């Protein structure tokens, strides 16, 4: 794997590749391939999720689009001026991200939304390459602990030095890492992540980008 940040034909993880084939047989109209990053190629704000959702990004081909997880995310992106619309409906709608890009730590749909360590590690080279494209002063938001740890690994830093914590900010040298609980249905339904909490994290992101 060279300096690519994405490979739409990647089948490096046998379990994920086989699972995508099986899902595609059940849902022939679904995208069912590695999901590419979405947004501004020169973004100063990179959001890193975990992996595509079965009936979300795996269906539509755009991160956080088509299922519950993206509802609150795109609302906040729009509210804070990173998106031209508050709702992402499909990969071919006219929504555009401004100074923002969304990617995933694992580009393929994992069974039960749970990638194994080897799959996270295999896909980490893409994330490392993507992080190298960011300009100094950029902000990276990790949605959840797995994304946080994938970012730390991609930058070849020590996990013990950077513990995940909601709303925590970590200085990683050329970029700042901002943590948030994942905007999953489970987290929002249980109140682990409220709209107010997520809004506060986005306010921090906007403030960091201005300094």
C-alpha positions as CSV (number, residue, x, y, z in Angstrom):
1,X,0.0,0.0,0.0
2,X,1.6,3.3,-1.1
3,X,0.3,6.8,-0.4
4,X,-3.3,6.0,-1.3
5,X,-5.9,7.2,1.1
6,X,-8.5,4.8,-0.4
7,X,-8.8,1.8,-2.7
8,X,-12.3,1.0,-4.0
9,X,-11.2,-2.5,-5.0
10,X,-9.4,-3.4,-1.8
11,X,-10.0,-7.0,-0.6
12,X,-7.1,-7.1,1.9
13,X,-9.3,-8.4,4.8
14,X,-10.8,-11.8,3.8
15,X,-13.6,-11.7,6.4
16,X,-14.8,-8.3,5.4
17,X,-14.5,-9.0,1.6
18,X,-16.5,-12.2,2.0
19,X,-19.1,-10.5,4.2
20,X,-19.5,-7.7,1.6
21,X,-20.1,-10.4,-1.1
22,X,-22.7,-12.0,1.1
23,X,-24.5,-8.7,1.8
24,X,-24.4,-7.8,-1.9
25,X,-26.2,-11.0,-2.7
26,X,-28.9,-10.1,-0.2
27,X,-29.1,-6.5,-1.2
28,X,-28.0,-6.2,-4.8
29,X,-28.9,-2.5,-5.0
30,X,-26.5,-1.6,-2.1
31,X,-23.1,-0.1,-2.7
32,X,-21.3,-3.0,-0.9
33,X,-17.7,-1.9,-1.4
34,X,-15.1,0.1,0.5
35,X,-16.6,3.5,1.2
36,X,-14.5,6.5,0.2
37,X,-13.9,9.5,2.2
38,X,-16.3,12.4,1.5
39,X,-15.8,16.1,1.5
40,X,-13.2,18.8,0.8
41,X,-9.8,17.4,-0.4
42,X,-8.0,20.4,1.3
43,X,-10.1,20.2,4.5
44,X,-8.7,21.5,7.7
45,X,-11.2,19.5,9.7
46,X,-11.2,15.7,9.4
47,X,-13.9,13.6,11.1
48,X,-13.0,9.9,11.6
49,X,-15.7,7.4,12.3
50,X,-15.5,3.7,12.9
51,X,-16.8,1.9,9.8
52,X,-19.7,2.0,7.3
53,X,-23.2,1.0,8.7
54,X,-25.1,-1.9,7.0
55,X,-28.0,0.2,5.8
56,X,-26.2,3.6,5.9
57,X,-22.9,4.1,4.1
58,X,-22.7,0.5,2.9
59,X,-26.0,1.1,1.1
60,X,-25.4,4.7,-0.2
61,X,-21.6,4.8,-0.6
62,X,-21.2,8.0,1.4
63,X,-20.1,8.1,5.1
64,X,-22.8,8.5,7.7
65,X,-25.5,8.7,5.0
66,X,-28.8,6.7,5.0
67,X,-29.1,5.6,8.6
68,X,-29.6,7.0,12.1
69,X,-25.9,7.7,12.8
70,X,-25.6,10.5,10.3
71,X,-28.7,12.5,11.4
72,X,-27.1,14.4,14.3
73,X,-23.7,14.6,12.5
74,X,-25.0,16.4,9.5
75,X,-27.2,18.6,11.6
76,X,-24.1,19.8,13.4
77,X,-22.0,20.1,10.3
78,X,-24.6,22.4,8.8
79,X,-25.1,24.4,12.0
80,X,-21.4,25.2,12.3
81,X,-20.9,26.0,8.6
82,X,-19.2,22.8,7.5
83,X,-22.0,21.5,5.3
84,X,-24.4,23.2,2.7
85,X,-27.3,21.1,4.0
86,X,-28.5,19.7,7.3
87,X,-29.4,16.3,5.9
88,X,-27.4,13.8,3.8
89,X,-29.8,11.8,1.7
90,X,-27.7,10.0,-1.0
91,X,-24.2,10.0,-2.5
92,X,-25.6,11.9,-5.5
93,X,-27.4,14.7,-3.8
94,X,-26.1,18.3,-3.9
95,X,-24.7,18.4,-0.4
96,X,-21.2,19.7,-0.1
97,X,-18.8,19.9,2.8
98,X,-16.8,23.0,3.4
99,X,-13.3,22.8,4.9
100,X,-14.4,19.4,6.2
101,X,-13.9,15.7,5.2
102,X,-15.4,12.6,6.7
103,X,-13.6,9.2,6.7
104,X,-13.6,6.0,8.6
105,X,-11.0,4.0,10.5
106,X,-12.2,0.9,8.6
107,X,-13.5,1.5,5.1
108,X,-15.6,-1.7,4.7
109,X,-18.8,-2.9,6.6
110,X,-17.8,-5.3,9.4
111,X,-20.2,-8.0,10.7
112,X,-22.2,-6.7,13.6
113,X,-20.5,-3.3,13.2
114,X,-17.4,-4.8,14.9
115,X,-14.1,-4.9,13.0
116,X,-11.4,-7.1,14.6
117,X,-8.0,-5.7,15.4
118,X,-6.3,-7.1,12.3
119,X,-8.8,-5.4,10.1
120,X,-8.4,-2.1,11.9
121,X,-4.6,-2.5,11.6
122,X,-4.7,-3.4,7.9
123,X,-6.9,-0.3,7.0
124,X,-4.7,1.9,9.2
125,X,-2.3,2.6,6.4
126,X,-5.0,4.4,4.5
127,X,-5.8,6.5,7.5
128,X,-2.1,7.3,8.0
129,X,-1.8,8.4,4.5
130,X,-4.9,10.6,4.8
131,X,-3.6,12.2,8.0
132,X,-0.4,13.1,6.2
133,X,-2.4,15.2,3.7
134,X,-3.6,17.6,6.5
135,X,-2.0,21.0,6.8
136,X,-0.5,22.1,10.1
137,X,-3.1,23.3,12.5
138,X,-5.8,21.0,11.2
139,X,-8.3,19.5,13.6
140,X,-9.2,15.8,13.6
141,X,-12.3,14.6,15.4
142,X,-12.5,11.0,16.6
143,X,-16.0,9.6,16.9
144,X,-15.5,6.9,19.5
145,X,-12.6,5.1,21.1
146,X,-11.7,2.9,18.2
147,X,-11.4,5.8,15.8
148,X,-9.3,7.6,18.5
149,X,-6.9,4.7,18.9
150,X,-6.7,4.3,15.1
151,X,-5.6,7.9,14.7
152,X,-3.0,7.6,17.4
153,X,-1.7,4.4,15.8
154,X,-1.7,6.0,12.3
155,X,0.5,8.8,13.7
156,X,2.9,6.3,15.3
157,X,2.3,7.7,18.8
158,X,2.0,5.9,22.1
159,X,-1.6,5.0,23.0
160,X,-0.8,5.4,26.7
161,X,0.0,9.1,26.2
162,X,-3.4,9.9,24.7
163,X,-6.4,8.5,26.4
164,X,-9.9,8.8,24.8
165,X,-12.3,11.0,26.6
166,X,-15.4,12.8,25.4
167,X,-14.6,16.4,24.6
168,X,-10.9,15.9,25.3
169,X,-8.4,17.8,23.1
170,X,-5.0,16.3,22.4
171,X,-2.0,18.2,20.9
172,X,-0.5,15.7,18.4
173,X,2.1,18.1,17.0
174,X,1.0,19.3,13.7
175,X,-2.7,18.6,14.3
176,X,-5.1,18.7,17.3
177,X,-7.2,15.6,18.1
178,X,-10.7,16.2,19.5
179,X,-12.6,13.3,20.9
180,X,-16.4,12.7,21.0
181,X,-18.6,9.8,21.7
182,X,-19.9,8.2,18.5
183,X,-23.2,9.6,17.2
184,X,-24.7,6.1,17.0
185,X,-28.3,5.3,17.5
186,X,-27.4,3.5,20.8
187,X,-25.5,6.5,22.2
188,X,-28.1,9.1,21.2
189,X,-31.1,7.0,22.4
190,X,-29.5,6.2,25.7
191,X,-28.4,9.8,26.3
192,X,-24.7,8.9,26.4
193,X,-24.4,11.5,23.7
194,X,-27.0,14.3,23.7
195,X,-27.4,17.0,21.1
196,X,-26.1,19.5,23.5
197,X,-22.9,17.5,24.2
198,X,-22.3,17.0,20.4
199,X,-22.9,20.7,19.8
200,X,-20.4,21.6,22.4
201,X,-17.8,19.4,20.8
202,X,-18.4,21.1,17.4
203,X,-18.1,24.5,19.0
204,X,-14.7,23.4,20.3
205,X,-13.7,22.3,16.8
206,X,-14.7,25.6,15.3
207,X,-12.8,27.5,18.0
208,X,-9.7,25.3,17.5
209,X,-9.8,26.0,13.7
210,X,-9.8,29.7,14.4
211,X,-6.5,29.6,16.4
